[in-house]
Amino acid sequence: AREVFSREFYPPDENVEYEDGDAFRAALEKLPCCATNKKGTRDADPLNLVVVGGLGDAFPALIRRGWQPTEQTWSGSVLKMAKSALSGARYPYAPISPLYLYGRQQDLALQRARDNIHQRNHLRLWASPMHYHGRQVWVGQISRDIGSRLTIHSPYLTTHKIDPDVDEAARALIEDLAYSQFLAKIALVEGVGAAPLDAPRQNLTTDPYFTEGFRAVLFFEDHPTALPDIEILPWAGRPGSFVRPTDSGESQ
């Protein structure tokens, strides 16, 4: 995965540097609601995460908290997945199916294995053309797998079934990364839009999901931040949201 951080994803004239918090927030709210299939014709999982940081802060935090890069999908990894599914064994580097943003599949795929191949938290990240105060901005999708099933919507004829409460996966990530000591600020911005429990949406493989509709924004720094010193920016949210905005403070 290290070569991802040295790759030039965009021509210099397409990169956008943000210094103003309000302008950056507005840009994040204009992002697409969801990742898509390869043709861009169908919405997939909601883009519910933004990571501001890179090789010196955000990704050491993820690795420190047990997130592992996934293997590329090839015949050997598919066979291993099948064997793990039959035996119920853990496969901590199991590949993740490709979803698309910016015309390409995810630049990084990470997962945190749980009890067996059917259960894991997984995270897709795309390098965006945005930088905030000189730091790379990654747009992501996080969800929790709770089972496996057959499907005609995957070229491998199998897929992981996601926990329909996608906000819970984002909440769990935030709570966990708070202990990494690299997470400095947290905010919410408007994202996919609300999908209530009684009117869920569907992802690419027809799994239902519900959400308050926000995307979480995580700001990392390369120096330690104690848990009580993590700042909650007053960008968005509502009473009871999985990140509660504070009543004071300014856009950073």
C-alpha positions as CSV (number, residue, x, y, z in Angstrom):
1,A,0.0,0.0,0.0
2,R,3.0,2.3,0.5
3,E,3.2,3.1,-3.3
4,V,-0.3,4.7,-3.1
5,F,1.2,7.6,-1.1
6,S,3.8,8.5,-3.7
7,R,1.4,8.3,-6.6
8,E,0.3,11.4,-8.4
9,F,-3.5,10.9,-8.8
10,Y,-4.2,14.2,-10.5
11,P,-2.5,16.8,-12.7
12,P,-1.2,19.8,-10.7
13,D,-3.9,22.1,-12.1
14,E,-6.7,19.8,-10.8
15,N,-5.5,19.8,-7.2
16,V,-7.4,22.2,-4.9
17,E,-6.0,23.6,-1.7
18,Y,-8.4,24.7,1.0
19,E,-7.4,27.0,3.9
20,D,-10.9,28.2,4.8
21,G,-13.0,25.8,6.9
22,D,-16.3,27.0,5.5
23,A,-15.2,26.5,1.9
24,F,-13.8,23.1,2.7
25,R,-17.0,22.1,4.4
26,A,-19.0,23.2,1.4
27,A,-16.8,21.2,-1.0
28,L,-17.3,18.1,1.1
29,E,-21.0,18.5,1.0
30,K,-20.9,18.6,-2.8
31,L,-19.3,15.2,-3.0
32,P,-21.4,12.4,-4.6
33,C,-23.6,10.6,-2.2
34,C,-22.2,7.2,-2.9
35,A,-19.6,5.1,-4.6
36,T,-20.8,3.4,-7.8
37,N,-20.4,0.4,-10.1
38,K,-17.7,0.6,-12.7
39,K,-19.9,2.2,-15.3
40,G,-21.1,4.8,-12.8
41,T,-24.7,3.9,-13.5
42,R,-25.7,2.6,-10.1
43,D,-25.2,3.8,-6.6
44,A,-23.3,1.5,-4.2
45,D,-22.5,2.1,-0.5
46,P,-22.8,5.7,0.9
47,L,-19.6,7.8,1.1
48,N,-19.8,8.3,4.8
49,L,-16.2,9.2,5.7
50,V,-13.6,11.8,5.0
51,V,-10.0,11.4,6.3
52,V,-7.7,14.4,6.4
53,G,-4.1,13.2,6.7
54,G,-1.6,10.8,5.3
55,L,1.3,8.5,5.7
56,G,2.6,10.3,8.8
57,D,-0.6,10.4,10.9
58,A,-3.9,9.0,9.6
59,F,-2.6,5.6,8.4
60,P,-0.3,4.9,11.4
61,A,-3.4,5.5,13.5
62,L,-5.4,3.0,11.5
63,I,-2.6,0.4,11.6
64,R,-2.1,1.0,15.3
65,R,-5.8,0.2,15.9
66,G,-5.6,-3.1,14.0
67,W,-6.6,-2.2,10.5
68,Q,-4.9,-4.3,7.8
69,P,-4.5,-3.8,4.0
70,T,-6.5,-6.2,2.0
71,E,-5.2,-8.6,-0.7
72,Q,-5.9,-7.9,-4.4
73,T,-8.7,-10.0,-5.8
74,W,-7.1,-12.9,-7.8
75,S,-7.8,-16.6,-8.2
76,G,-5.8,-17.6,-5.1
77,S,-7.5,-15.0,-2.8
78,V,-10.9,-16.0,-4.1
79,L,-10.1,-19.7,-3.3
80,K,-8.9,-18.7,0.1
81,M,-12.1,-16.8,0.8
82,A,-14.2,-19.9,-0.3
83,K,-12.2,-22.1,2.1
84,S,-12.5,-19.7,4.9
85,A,-16.2,-19.3,4.3
86,L,-16.7,-23.1,4.5
87,S,-14.5,-23.6,7.6
88,G,-15.5,-20.4,9.4
89,A,-11.9,-19.4,9.8
90,R,-10.6,-15.9,10.0
91,Y,-9.0,-14.4,6.8
92,P,-7.6,-11.0,8.0
93,Y,-6.5,-9.9,4.5
94,A,-9.5,-11.1,2.5
95,P,-10.0,-8.9,-0.6
96,I,-12.8,-6.4,-0.9
97,S,-14.9,-6.0,-4.0
98,P,-14.1,-2.9,-6.1
99,L,-16.4,0.2,-5.9
100,Y,-15.8,3.3,-7.9
101,L,-15.3,7.1,-7.4
102,Y,-13.4,9.6,-9.5
103,G,-13.6,7.1,-12.3
104,R,-11.5,4.4,-10.5
105,Q,-11.8,1.7,-7.9
106,Q,-10.7,2.4,-4.3
107,D,-7.1,3.4,-3.9
108,L,-6.8,1.8,-0.5
109,A,-8.9,-1.0,1.1
110,L,-8.5,-1.8,4.7
111,Q,-10.3,-4.2,7.0
112,R,-10.4,-5.2,10.6
113,A,-11.2,-8.9,10.9
114,R,-13.6,-10.1,13.5
115,D,-14.5,-13.7,14.5
116,N,-14.6,-15.3,11.0
117,I,-14.6,-14.6,7.3
118,H,-18.3,-13.6,7.4
119,Q,-17.7,-10.8,9.9
120,R,-15.4,-7.8,9.4
121,N,-15.3,-4.0,9.3
122,H,-14.1,-2.8,6.0
123,L,-13.0,0.6,4.7
124,R,-12.5,1.9,1.1
125,L,-10.6,5.1,0.5
126,W,-10.0,7.3,-2.5
127,A,-7.5,10.1,-2.8
128,S,-9.4,13.2,-3.7
129,P,-8.0,16.3,-5.5
130,M,-8.6,18.2,-2.3
131,H,-6.0,19.2,0.3
132,Y,-6.8,21.0,3.5
133,H,-4.0,23.0,5.1
134,G,-1.5,21.0,3.0
135,R,-2.9,17.6,4.0
136,Q,-4.3,15.0,1.6
137,V,-8.0,14.5,1.8
138,W,-9.4,11.0,1.3
139,V,-13.0,10.2,0.7
140,G,-14.2,6.9,2.0
141,Q,-16.9,4.4,2.7
142,I,-17.0,2.3,5.9
143,S,-19.4,-0.5,6.8
144,R,-19.5,-3.7,8.8
145,D,-20.0,-7.1,7.3
146,I,-22.3,-9.4,9.2
147,G,-22.6,-12.4,6.9
148,S,-22.0,-13.8,3.4
149,R,-24.6,-14.8,0.7
150,L,-24.9,-15.7,-2.9
151,T,-25.8,-12.9,-5.4
152,I,-26.0,-12.3,-9.1
153,H,-24.8,-8.7,-8.5
154,S,-21.2,-9.7,-8.0
155,P,-18.8,-11.2,-10.6
156,Y,-17.8,-13.7,-7.9
157,L,-21.4,-14.7,-7.2
158,T,-20.9,-14.1,-3.5
159,T,-21.0,-11.0,-1.4
160,H,-20.7,-9.9,2.2
161,K,-24.0,-8.7,3.7
162,I,-23.5,-5.4,5.5
163,D,-25.0,-4.3,8.8
164,P,-27.8,-2.0,7.7
165,D,-26.9,0.6,10.4
166,V,-24.0,2.2,8.5
167,D,-23.7,5.0,11.0
168,E,-22.8,2.5,13.7
169,A,-19.7,1.4,11.7
170,A,-18.6,5.1,11.4
171,R,-19.3,5.7,15.1
172,A,-17.2,2.6,16.1
173,L,-14.3,3.8,13.9
174,I,-14.3,7.3,15.4
175,E,-14.5,5.9,19.0
176,D,-11.6,3.5,18.3
177,L,-9.4,6.0,16.5
178,A,-9.8,8.4,19.3
179,Y,-7.4,6.1,21.3
180,S,-4.8,6.2,18.5
181,Q,-3.5,9.6,19.8
182,F,-3.3,10.9,16.2
183,L,-7.0,12.0,15.9
184,A,-7.2,15.8,16.5
185,K,-10.6,16.9,15.3
186,I,-14.0,15.4,14.3
187,A,-16.9,16.9,12.4
188,L,-20.0,15.9,10.5
189,V,-21.1,17.3,7.1
190,E,-24.2,16.6,5.1
191,G,-23.7,13.5,3.0
192,V,-26.0,10.9,1.4
193,G,-29.1,12.3,3.1
194,A,-31.3,10.6,5.7
195,A,-32.6,7.1,5.1
196,P,-34.8,6.1,8.1
197,L,-35.2,2.6,9.4
198,D,-38.7,2.3,7.9
199,A,-37.5,3.5,4.4
200,P,-33.9,2.2,3.9
201,R,-31.9,2.5,0.8
202,Q,-30.1,-0.3,-1.0
203,N,-26.4,-0.7,-2.0
204,L,-25.1,-2.2,-5.2
205,T,-25.8,-5.8,-4.1
206,T,-29.3,-4.9,-2.8
207,D,-28.4,-4.9,0.9
208,P,-30.6,-2.4,2.8
209,Y,-29.1,0.4,4.9
210,F,-30.3,3.3,7.0
211,T,-28.5,6.4,8.0
212,E,-28.9,9.9,9.4
213,G,-27.3,11.0,6.2
214,F,-24.0,12.6,7.4
215,R,-20.4,11.8,6.6
216,A,-17.9,11.9,9.3
217,V,-14.7,14.0,8.8
218,L,-11.6,13.0,10.8
219,F,-8.6,15.3,11.0
220,F,-5.3,13.8,12.0
221,E,-2.1,15.4,13.2
222,D,1.4,13.9,13.5
223,H,1.7,14.7,17.2
224,P,-0.2,13.2,20.1
225,T,-3.7,14.5,21.0
226,A,-5.1,13.3,24.3
227,L,-8.6,12.0,24.3
228,P,-10.1,15.0,26.2
229,D,-8.4,17.4,23.8
230,I,-10.0,16.1,20.6
231,E,-12.1,18.9,19.1
232,I,-15.6,18.5,17.9
233,L,-16.2,21.1,15.1
234,P,-19.7,22.6,15.0
235,W,-20.4,21.9,11.3
236,A,-23.5,19.7,11.2
237,G,-25.5,17.2,13.1
238,R,-28.6,17.2,15.2
239,P,-29.5,16.1,18.8
240,G,-28.8,12.4,19.1
241,S,-26.4,12.3,16.1
242,F,-23.5,9.9,16.3
243,V,-21.2,13.0,16.6
244,R,-22.8,15.8,18.5
245,P,-21.8,19.3,17.3
246,T,-20.7,21.7,20.0
247,D,-22.5,25.1,20.5
248,S,-19.4,27.1,20.4
249,G,-16.3,27.4,18.2
250,E,-15.5,28.4,14.7
251,S,-15.0,26.5,11.4
252,Q,-11.3,25.6,11.4
